[in-house]
Amino acid sequence: MGRVVVDVMPKPEILDPQGKAVAGALPRLGFAQFTSVRQGKRFELEVEGEVTPEILAAAQDAAETVLSNPVIEDVVRVSAVGA
């Protein structure tokens, strides 16, 4: 069984209140080395058999049309990962 991972992030010009809240909490919890946070989405798509270039292309298409909102989000990665 193969797996494809799709990562989606808000476009840089879009406000990210969840990321801002996490960025504010990190220093209070002892993690002062991080200066900003952006929160995105991760999808894991499983397929029967190996991940082929055709499957990656279909995953890219699905990411751009179903898994993300192209007005406010960018698909930043579509990649195969080990089973």
Buried (B, 14 or more C-beta within 10 A) or exposed (E): EBBBBBBBBBEEEEEBEEBBEBBEEBEEEEEEEEEEBBBBEEBEBEBEEEBEEEBBEBBBEBBBEEBBEEEEBBBEBBEBEEE
